Each structure stands twice: as C-alpha cells, then as structure tokens.
Amino acid sequence: MPNHVTSDERGNWSAAGAWGTRNSAGRKLDLARWQARLDRLCTEHHVPGASLAVLVDGTVHAWASGVLHRGTGVETTTDSVFQMGSIAKIYTATLVMQLVESGRLELDAPVTDVLPEFSLGDPEVTRMITIRRLLSHTSGLTCDFNHDSGRGGDCLEKYVEAAKAVALDCPPGSAISYSSVGYNVLGRIVEVVTGKTWDEALKDLLLAPLGLTHTMTLPEEALRFRAAMGHLGEPGEDPAPAPQWDMMPRSAGPYGRVIASAGDLARLARMHLAGGVAEDGTRVLSEESVALMRRRVVDCPDKWTVSSDGWGLGWTLYDWNGVEGYGHDGASIGQYGYLRVVPSAGVAVALLTNGGGAREVYAALYRELLADLAGVTMPEPFAPSATPPAVDWEPLVGTYRREGVVITVTEKDGAGHALYEFVDGMKDLSKPLGIDLLPVTETAFAGTGVGSAFSTDYTPVVFSVLPDGTRCVYIGMRCAPKAA
C-alpha cells in the first residue's frame, strides 16, 4: 500500500494525493506535510516504525513510516498491525456497554451477581465492587498481577480465581487506581454472560459489526498480516528488536492485547464519535451509552502520566483549556499507542509505534495536529517547576505498598528520593529503580531515571490522601497506600 491512504465514510480505501483535503473548519489537511513530519520525528527520536491515522470529516487518512523490524528491514505500511497494550481496555469497555444496553448486565450490580465465585475474602468488601467501578478504575483492584493461566479458553476463569488472594490498592469507590485486574474481571463477566470466550465475543459483537478486518486478539492471528516487532534500547539511541514479540499471557487480552492497524483504531473512534453507528450504518451502541462512557466518574490526582483529568467508563478524559477530549494510551514490550478524540471537532488521531522515543513523537505530533485540526492547545510537557515550591517532606516520607511493588520515600538535605522495587510475583521484571523527586507542586514531583514510556523526560510521582485519611502515592496511575 502507499505511504498514505484515505478511507471514505463507507470504509473504502484509495490513494490520497499530495494536494490534501479540507476539514470542517475549512483548513487544509496537507497529507504530504504530515508524512514528512512523521518521518522526521521518527528519525529524530529513534522510532523504528510508526503508523498514523487521522479521522476528520468522517474520513480516515493514514500514513506509515520506517520499518516494522530493524533486523529484517520489513517496511511499515498503513495496513500493518501493532500491539496496542492498554488501548484494549476501550474495546472491552465498549463490549461491556453493549451487554449493559441489552439488559444482560447492570452497571451498579455487584460483580458477584454475575460471578458468584468472585471473592476478595471479605464478603462486604467484595459486594462493593460493581461493573461501573471496574470500568472506571475505582474498584480498588490492583493492576500488576502478573499471572499466566495458560493458553486455553478457560484462561480468564483461571486468572480471576487466582486473583482472589491479591490485595486491594484502596477501598472500593474511594479513589481511582488504574487496574488491569479489574478489566480481566470484566472480560470474564463477558464470557459468562455471552457463553463465548472474550476473544470470540469481541469478534462477534464488536469487530465484525464495525468491519474491522485488521483487528485481532491472538498472536497466531497477527501472523496473517504485516506485524510490528517491538524494539528496546537506551533513550537517544537506535533500539534493537525485543527478545520476544509478546511476553503477555493469553489472559491479558481484556486489559492489554488487541492488535490492530492505526486505521482500524480510528474506525473504532469514529463509531463513538458518530453516536454508536458504524460506517455502514450498523448501530453498535446507543447514543446514550456512548455519551455515558465519556461522562466523568472520577477525577485523577495524577494528571500527567497519561494526561488524564478524569476517567469515564473506559475512556481517559482530557480538558485542553476548555476543549474536552477523550482517548487512551497503551504499551506492550517495545510498542506504544496513543488515541485522542476531540468530539467538538469530529477529529480522532491514532498513533501506533514499535519502540524508541515514542512518547516524544506523540507529544510533538499531537500538539501540532490537534491544534491544526481541532483548535486544541495541549499542555506543556511535564517537568520540574522553574520556581520550586517549598515541600514539607515529613508527611510524605515512608513506605508505600501495593501488589507487586514497594515504594520507599526518603528525604536528605531537603531533597526527596524514591526507591521503586518490584516484589512478589513481579520481582524479576526489573531491578530496583532509584528516582530523584524534583518538585512540580507541593505534592507532585518529576521523577528521574524511570524511562519515557509514559512521560517525555520525567515520570510523575503524585502524593494524595484517601477519604479515610490514609496517605498514598501514585506512580503510573497506580495508587500505593502508605504502609509505614
């Protein structure tokens, strides 16, 4: 396929000429300009390959750059597929909302109404976990429970059974804590309600009605297509192919494994923008369900890790100086994806990459594209304050713990430091990380030395307080309560 193509409202693809097209505001979408910009940014930030899709005026425009695999030199094309990591949660959330809409699920019903075997030890606490809280990351269930329950069709059933012993990050309904475990519980709920595996239900109820021919959930299905290989390496250097294409178990599907082209991801966004209607007129969701998914459920103390101002039912919510948007980020082994939707302008932008300084490419490209197409002014990159505030370290110093992670915060001569250690089932994922805490506000800090998967130069470290008075710290949108 050519480096850039266009899909009309019926989903038909054709080569797009360099003369461009015009959006609803009458501004010219210069296709050649954005191809050159994508190429330049990928080269500058050592991203081996990327695919970009922009939805404007109901039309999807797609570009590709670089190679899918630096070892083989296979070229990236607009129909190439990438691992999208946590963007999979939007697919699961949409699927769950279809079941809610059909009357087969209730948002505020306890999970145990559908999964009687679901348990956290305390029956009263268990009953507090509802479908709505799972969707909005307010269930208290943790994120990083790294459990391989096998390749069989019962992998989610086994995963949910194994998760019974996993401690909560915080009491249900008390705060947001990003939860992949919660989305696996949702995946299992889908299976019980539909009588199908999560993979089958997703194909039958969502992918097929949307005509998403370049979207799948299993590695063996990805081999039918030009599939991106993740790349790993030091910042500022050309990365090398990762040792494995995918390290996630099959049970990661509902929270972390949907594989797709950027164009197909933009089509999913198009359905949400169109009030639940697919390109061919098929109704996938009602307008009420679509609107409910992007209605704010909870505010985010950490407004920087994924640029989140709040969370809806699946969607990350943004407020760009009064212009509202929604979307989601995702990461797998060396692959990173970003989706942003601006409903007031009817614009969606999807970027999928396979390593290197992906976050830097996203930050520069989206700042320019969303300003040009939707009048959006994105916030400045997260960084320490030029005039650092005075920090009272006494209430912040201590040990914080959540499943798989211990964070020890110390202070010396007025400077803060955090030691981030993986423990329990996560202990072999990485060596301990030493993080210097540079003040942004009195409770938000720019952390050094973690890497750039979810931040351009610094990792947000944000301290907050739960409703019961317990102090906590957010790193990676995960809530770790103070233990000592």
C-alpha positions as CSV (number, residue, x, y, z in Angstrom):
1,M,0.0,0.0,0.0
2,P,1.1,3.6,-0.4
3,N,2.6,5.6,2.4
4,H,-0.6,7.5,2.9
5,V,-4.1,6.4,2.1
6,T,-7.6,7.7,2.6
7,S,-10.8,5.8,3.7
8,D,-14.2,7.4,3.0
9,E,-17.3,7.1,5.1
10,R,-18.0,3.7,3.7
11,G,-14.6,2.4,4.6
12,N,-13.3,2.2,1.0
13,W,-9.5,2.8,0.7
14,S,-7.9,4.8,-2.1
15,A,-4.6,6.5,-2.6
16,A,-4.6,10.1,-1.3
17,G,-2.9,12.8,-3.4
18,A,-0.4,15.3,-2.0
19,W,-2.9,18.1,-2.6
20,G,-4.6,17.2,0.6
21,T,-8.2,17.6,1.8
22,R,-10.1,20.1,3.9
23,N,-11.6,19.6,7.3
24,S,-14.9,21.0,8.7
25,A,-13.2,24.3,9.7
26,G,-12.1,24.8,6.1
27,R,-8.4,24.3,6.9
28,K,-6.3,22.2,4.6
29,L,-5.1,18.8,5.7
30,D,-1.8,18.6,3.8
31,L,-1.1,14.9,3.6
32,A,2.4,15.3,2.2
33,R,3.3,17.7,5.1
34,W,2.2,15.2,7.8
35,Q,4.0,12.3,6.0
36,A,7.2,14.4,6.1
37,R,6.6,15.4,9.7
38,L,6.0,11.8,10.8
39,D,9.2,10.6,9.0
40,R,11.3,13.4,10.5
41,L,10.0,12.9,14.1
42,C,10.6,9.1,13.9
43,T,14.1,9.6,12.7
44,E,14.9,12.3,15.3
45,H,13.6,10.2,18.2
46,H,14.9,6.8,17.0
47,V,11.4,5.2,16.5
48,P,11.9,2.3,14.0
49,G,8.4,2.4,12.6
50,A,5.1,4.1,13.1
51,S,1.6,4.2,11.7
52,L,-0.6,7.3,12.0
53,A,-4.4,7.6,11.3
54,V,-6.4,10.8,11.4
55,L,-10.2,10.9,11.3
56,V,-11.7,14.2,10.0
57,D,-15.0,14.9,8.3
58,G,-15.8,11.2,8.6
59,T,-12.8,10.2,6.5
60,V,-9.8,8.3,7.8
61,H,-6.4,9.3,6.4
62,A,-3.4,7.0,7.2
63,W,0.3,7.3,7.0
64,A,3.2,4.9,7.6
65,S,6.9,5.4,8.3
66,G,10.0,3.4,8.8
67,V,10.3,-0.4,9.3
68,L,8.4,-3.0,11.3
69,H,11.6,-4.8,12.3
70,R,15.1,-3.3,12.2
71,G,16.5,-6.8,11.9
72,T,14.6,-7.7,8.7
73,G,14.0,-4.3,7.3
74,V,10.4,-5.0,6.5
75,E,8.7,-1.7,5.7
76,T,5.8,-0.3,7.7
77,T,2.7,0.2,5.7
78,T,-0.7,1.7,6.5
79,D,-2.2,-1.8,6.9
80,S,0.5,-3.0,9.3
81,V,-0.7,-4.2,12.7
82,F,0.7,-3.2,16.1
83,Q,0.3,-4.4,19.7
84,M,-1.8,-1.7,21.4
85,G,-1.4,-2.6,25.1
86,S,-3.9,-1.0,27.3
87,I,-5.9,0.5,24.5
88,A,-7.5,-2.9,24.6
89,K,-9.5,-1.7,27.6
90,I,-11.6,0.6,25.4
91,Y,-12.6,-2.5,23.3
92,T,-13.6,-4.4,26.5
93,A,-15.4,-1.4,27.9
94,T,-17.4,-1.0,24.7
95,L,-18.3,-4.7,24.7
96,V,-19.4,-4.5,28.3
97,M,-21.6,-1.4,27.5
98,Q,-23.3,-3.4,24.7
99,L,-24.3,-6.0,27.3
100,V,-25.5,-3.3,29.7
101,E,-27.5,-1.8,26.9
102,S,-29.1,-5.1,26.0
103,G,-30.2,-5.6,29.7
104,R,-27.8,-8.5,30.3
105,L,-25.7,-6.5,32.8
106,E,-26.4,-3.7,35.3
107,L,-23.7,-1.1,35.9
108,D,-24.3,-0.8,39.6
109,A,-24.8,-4.5,40.3
110,P,-22.1,-6.3,42.3
111,V,-19.8,-8.4,40.3
112,T,-20.9,-11.4,42.5
113,D,-24.3,-11.2,40.9
114,V,-22.7,-12.5,37.7
115,L,-19.6,-14.2,39.2
116,P,-20.7,-15.8,42.5
117,E,-17.3,-17.3,42.8
118,F,-15.6,-13.8,42.8
119,S,-14.2,-13.1,46.2
120,L,-11.7,-10.9,48.0
121,G,-12.0,-12.7,51.3
122,D,-14.3,-10.1,52.9
123,P,-17.8,-10.6,51.6
124,E,-18.8,-7.0,52.5
125,V,-15.9,-5.5,50.5
126,T,-16.4,-7.9,47.7
127,R,-20.0,-6.7,47.3
128,M,-18.8,-3.2,46.9
129,I,-17.1,-4.0,43.6
130,T,-19.5,-3.2,40.8
131,I,-19.4,-3.2,37.0
132,R,-19.3,0.6,37.0
133,R,-16.3,0.7,39.4
134,L,-14.4,-1.9,37.3
135,L,-14.9,0.3,34.2
136,S,-13.8,3.5,35.9
137,H,-10.8,2.1,37.7
138,T,-12.5,2.8,41.1
139,S,-12.9,-0.8,42.2
140,G,-9.7,-0.8,44.3
141,L,-8.4,-3.9,42.4
142,T,-4.8,-3.6,41.6
143,C,-3.0,-3.5,38.3
144,D,0.1,-5.6,38.2
145,F,-0.9,-9.1,39.0
146,N,1.4,-11.0,36.6
147,H,-0.2,-14.4,36.4
148,D,-0.1,-16.8,33.4
149,S,-3.2,-19.0,33.5
150,G,-2.4,-20.8,30.3
151,R,-3.4,-20.7,26.6
152,G,-6.8,-22.4,26.9
153,G,-10.2,-21.0,26.5
154,D,-10.6,-21.1,30.3
155,C,-7.6,-18.7,30.9
156,L,-9.7,-15.9,32.2
157,E,-11.7,-18.1,34.5
158,K,-8.4,-19.4,36.0
159,Y,-7.0,-15.9,36.2
160,V,-9.9,-14.5,38.2
161,E,-9.7,-17.5,40.5
162,A,-6.0,-16.8,41.1
163,A,-6.6,-13.1,41.8
164,K,-8.7,-13.9,44.9
165,A,-5.6,-13.6,47.0
166,V,-4.5,-10.2,45.6
167,A,-4.7,-7.3,48.0
168,L,-6.7,-4.2,47.0
169,D,-4.8,-0.9,46.3
170,C,-7.5,1.1,48.1
171,P,-11.1,0.6,49.4
172,P,-13.7,0.2,46.5
173,G,-15.1,3.5,45.5
174,S,-12.6,5.6,47.5
175,A,-10.3,6.6,44.7
176,I,-9.0,5.9,41.2
177,S,-6.3,3.2,40.8
178,Y,-5.5,2.0,37.4
179,S,-6.5,-1.6,37.3
180,S,-5.7,-4.3,34.7
181,V,-7.0,-6.9,37.1
182,G,-10.4,-5.2,37.0
183,Y,-10.5,-5.4,33.2
184,N,-9.8,-9.1,33.3
185,V,-12.7,-9.5,35.7
186,L,-14.8,-7.6,33.1
187,G,-13.5,-10.0,30.4
188,R,-14.6,-12.9,32.5
189,I,-18.0,-11.3,33.0
190,V,-18.4,-11.0,29.2
191,E,-17.7,-14.7,28.9
192,V,-20.2,-15.8,31.5
193,V,-23.0,-13.6,30.0
194,T,-22.4,-14.4,26.4
195,G,-21.3,-18.1,26.7
196,K,-18.3,-17.3,24.5
197,T,-14.6,-16.6,25.2
198,W,-13.7,-12.9,25.5
199,D,-11.9,-13.2,22.1
200,E,-15.0,-14.7,20.4
201,A,-17.4,-12.2,21.9
202,L,-15.2,-9.3,20.9
203,K,-15.1,-10.5,17.3
204,D,-18.8,-11.3,17.0
205,L,-20.3,-8.3,18.9
206,L,-17.8,-5.5,18.0
207,L,-15.1,-6.2,15.4
208,A,-17.4,-7.8,12.8
209,P,-20.2,-5.1,13.0
210,L,-17.6,-2.4,12.7
211,G,-15.9,-4.2,9.7
212,L,-12.5,-4.1,11.5
213,T,-10.6,-6.5,9.3
214,H,-7.2,-5.6,10.6
215,T,-8.0,-6.1,14.3
216,M,-7.4,-9.3,16.3
217,T,-6.5,-10.6,19.8
218,L,-4.2,-13.6,19.4
219,P,-0.6,-13.7,18.2
220,E,-1.3,-16.5,15.7
221,E,-3.9,-14.3,14.0
222,A,-1.4,-11.5,13.7
223,L,0.8,-13.6,11.6
224,R,-1.6,-13.2,8.7
225,F,-0.6,-9.5,8.5
226,R,2.5,-7.3,8.4
227,A,3.0,-7.2,12.2
228,A,5.3,-4.8,14.0
229,M,8.1,-6.0,16.2
230,G,8.8,-4.2,19.5
231,H,12.2,-2.6,20.0
232,L,14.1,-1.9,23.2
233,G,17.1,0.2,24.0
234,E,18.6,3.2,25.8
235,P,17.0,6.6,25.3
236,G,18.5,8.6,22.5
237,E,19.9,5.5,20.7
238,D,18.5,3.3,17.9
239,P,16.7,0.4,19.7
240,A,17.1,-3.3,18.8
241,P,14.4,-5.9,18.3
242,A,13.0,-7.2,21.6
243,P,13.9,-10.7,22.5
244,Q,10.2,-11.8,22.2
245,W,7.3,-10.5,20.2
246,D,4.9,-10.7,23.1
247,M,5.5,-11.6,26.7
248,M,1.9,-11.4,27.9
249,P,-0.2,-14.5,28.6
250,R,-3.4,-15.0,26.8
251,S,-5.4,-13.9,29.8
252,A,-4.0,-10.4,29.3
253,G,-6.4,-9.9,26.4
254,P,-9.2,-7.8,28.0
255,Y,-6.7,-5.3,29.5
256,G,-3.8,-5.5,27.2
257,R,-3.9,-7.4,23.9
258,V,-5.8,-6.1,21.0
259,I,-3.6,-6.0,17.9
260,A,-4.7,-3.6,15.1
261,S,-3.8,-1.1,12.4
262,A,-4.0,2.6,13.2
263,G,-6.8,2.9,10.6
264,D,-8.9,0.3,12.4
265,L,-8.3,2.0,15.7
266,A,-9.5,5.3,14.1
267,R,-12.7,3.5,12.9
268,L,-13.5,2.4,16.5
269,A,-13.2,6.0,17.5
270,R,-15.4,7.0,14.5
271,M,-18.2,4.8,15.8
272,H,-18.0,6.6,19.2
273,L,-18.0,10.0,17.5
274,A,-20.9,9.0,15.4
275,G,-23.1,8.2,18.4
276,G,-22.6,4.5,18.2
277,V,-23.1,3.9,14.4
278,A,-20.6,2.1,12.3
279,E,-19.5,3.3,8.8
280,D,-22.1,1.2,7.0
281,G,-24.9,2.4,9.2
282,T,-25.0,-0.5,11.6
283,R,-25.9,0.6,15.2
284,V,-23.3,-0.8,17.6
285,L,-24.2,1.3,20.7
286,S,-26.9,3.7,21.5
287,E,-26.2,7.4,21.7
288,E,-26.9,7.3,25.4
289,S,-24.3,4.5,26.0
290,V,-21.7,6.4,24.0
291,A,-22.3,9.5,26.0
292,L,-22.3,7.7,29.3
293,M,-18.8,6.1,28.6
294,R,-17.2,9.6,28.3
295,R,-19.1,11.1,31.3
296,R,-16.7,11.8,34.2
297,V,-16.9,9.3,37.0
298,V,-13.8,10.3,38.9
299,D,-11.1,13.0,39.0
300,C,-7.4,12.0,38.7
301,P,-4.8,13.2,41.3
302,D,-2.2,12.3,38.7
303,K,-3.0,14.5,35.8
304,W,0.3,13.8,34.0
305,T,1.1,10.1,33.5
306,V,-1.5,9.7,30.7
307,S,-2.5,13.4,30.5
308,S,-5.7,12.4,32.4
309,D,-8.0,15.0,34.0
310,G,-10.6,12.3,34.9
311,W,-11.9,8.9,33.9
312,G,-15.2,7.8,32.4
313,L,-16.4,4.2,31.8
314,G,-13.3,3.1,29.9
315,W,-12.2,6.4,28.5
316,T,-9.4,8.6,29.8
317,L,-10.8,12.2,29.8
318,Y,-8.9,15.4,28.9
319,D,-9.6,19.1,29.4
320,W,-7.4,21.1,27.0
321,N,-8.0,24.6,28.3
322,G,-11.8,24.2,28.0
323,V,-11.8,21.8,25.0
324,E,-13.0,18.4,26.1
325,G,-11.5,15.2,24.7
326,Y,-11.1,11.5,25.4
327,G,-8.8,8.7,24.5
328,H,-6.4,6.1,25.8
329,D,-2.7,5.2,25.9
330,G,-1.2,1.7,25.7
331,A,2.2,-0.1,25.9
332,S,3.5,-3.6,25.5
333,I,7.0,-4.9,25.0
334,G,8.6,-2.1,23.0
335,Q,5.3,-1.0,21.4
336,Y,3.3,2.2,22.3
337,G,0.0,3.5,21.1
338,Y,-1.9,6.8,21.6
339,L,-5.5,7.6,20.8
340,R,-7.0,11.1,21.2
341,V,-10.6,12.2,20.2
342,V,-12.0,15.7,20.1
343,P,-15.8,15.4,19.8
344,S,-16.4,19.2,19.2
345,A,-14.3,19.0,16.1
346,G,-15.2,15.4,15.0
347,V,-11.5,14.6,15.0
348,A,-9.6,11.5,16.2
349,V,-5.9,10.8,15.9
350,A,-4.3,7.3,16.4
351,L,-0.6,6.7,16.5
352,L,1.0,3.2,16.8
353,T,4.8,2.8,17.2
354,N,7.3,0.0,17.8
355,G,9.9,1.4,20.1
356,G,12.4,4.3,20.7
357,G,11.2,7.7,21.8
358,A,7.6,7.1,21.0
359,R,6.3,9.5,23.7
360,E,8.4,12.3,22.2
361,V,6.9,11.6,18.7
362,Y,3.4,11.6,20.2
363,A,3.9,14.8,22.1
364,A,5.2,16.8,19.1
365,L,2.9,15.3,16.5
366,Y,-0.3,15.6,18.5
367,R,0.4,19.1,19.7
368,E,0.6,20.2,16.0
369,L,-2.2,18.0,14.6
370,L,-4.8,18.8,17.3
371,A,-4.0,22.5,17.1
372,D,-4.4,22.5,13.4
373,L,-7.5,20.3,13.1
374,A,-9.3,21.0,16.3
375,G,-8.0,24.2,17.8
376,V,-6.6,22.3,20.8
377,T,-3.8,23.7,22.9
378,M,-2.2,20.7,24.6
379,P,-0.4,21.2,28.0
380,E,3.3,21.8,28.1
381,P,5.5,18.8,28.7
382,F,5.6,17.6,32.3
383,A,8.7,19.0,34.0
384,P,10.0,20.3,37.4
385,S,8.9,23.8,38.3
386,A,11.2,26.6,37.3
387,T,10.5,28.1,40.8
388,P,10.2,25.0,43.0
389,P,7.7,25.3,45.9
390,A,8.7,24.6,49.5
391,V,7.9,21.0,50.3
392,D,7.0,19.6,53.7
393,W,8.6,16.2,53.4
394,E,7.6,14.9,56.8
395,P,4.1,13.5,55.8
396,L,5.5,12.2,52.5
397,V,8.4,10.2,53.8
398,G,7.7,6.5,54.4
399,T,7.0,3.2,52.8
400,Y,4.1,2.7,50.3
401,R,3.0,-0.7,49.1
402,R,0.6,-2.2,46.5
403,E,0.5,-5.7,45.0
404,G,3.9,-6.4,43.4
405,V,5.5,-3.0,44.3
406,V,7.1,-1.3,47.3
407,I,8.0,2.4,47.2
408,T,10.3,3.8,49.8
409,V,10.3,7.6,50.0
410,T,13.2,9.4,51.8
411,E,14.5,12.9,52.2
412,K,18.0,14.3,52.7
413,D,19.0,17.9,52.9
414,G,15.7,19.0,51.5
415,A,15.8,16.7,48.5
416,G,13.4,13.8,48.0
417,H,14.2,10.3,46.7
418,A,12.1,7.2,46.0
419,L,13.2,3.6,45.6
420,Y,10.8,1.7,43.5
421,E,11.1,-2.1,43.9
422,F,9.2,-5.0,42.3
423,V,8.3,-7.7,44.8
424,D,6.1,-10.9,45.0
425,G,5.2,-12.1,41.5
426,M,6.7,-9.0,39.9
427,K,10.2,-9.3,41.5
428,D,12.0,-10.5,38.3
429,L,10.6,-7.8,36.0
430,S,13.2,-5.2,36.7
431,K,16.0,-4.2,39.1
432,P,15.0,-1.6,41.7
433,L,14.7,1.9,40.4
434,G,16.2,4.9,42.1
435,I,14.1,8.1,41.5
436,D,15.0,11.7,42.4
437,L,11.9,13.7,43.2
438,L,12.0,17.2,41.7
439,P,9.1,19.4,42.8
440,V,6.4,20.5,40.4
441,T,3.9,21.3,43.2
442,E,3.9,20.6,46.9
443,T,2.6,17.1,46.3
444,A,3.5,16.4,42.6
445,F,7.1,15.6,41.6
446,A,9.0,15.0,38.4
447,G,10.8,11.7,38.9
448,T,14.1,10.9,37.1
449,G,15.6,7.6,35.9
450,V,12.4,5.6,35.1
451,G,12.3,5.9,31.3
452,S,10.0,7.6,28.8
453,A,7.2,5.1,28.1
454,F,4.6,7.3,29.8
455,S,6.4,10.6,30.0
456,T,8.7,12.6,27.8
457,D,11.5,13.2,30.2
458,Y,10.2,12.8,33.7
459,T,7.8,10.3,35.4
460,P,5.0,11.9,37.6
461,V,5.1,10.9,41.2
462,V,2.0,12.3,42.9
463,F,1.1,12.1,46.6
464,S,-2.6,12.2,47.7
465,V,-4.9,11.3,50.6
466,L,-7.7,8.7,50.6
467,P,-11.1,9.6,52.1
468,D,-10.2,7.7,55.3
469,G,-7.1,9.9,55.8
470,T,-4.6,7.3,54.5
471,R,-1.8,8.8,52.5
472,C,-0.9,7.3,49.2
473,V,1.4,7.9,46.2
474,Y,0.6,7.5,42.5
475,I,3.3,6.2,40.1
476,G,2.0,5.0,36.7
477,M,-1.6,5.9,37.8
478,R,-1.4,3.1,40.4
479,C,-2.4,4.0,44.0
480,A,0.0,2.7,46.6
481,P,-1.2,3.4,50.2
482,K,1.3,4.3,52.9
483,A,2.2,1.2,55.0
484,A,4.8,2.7,57.3
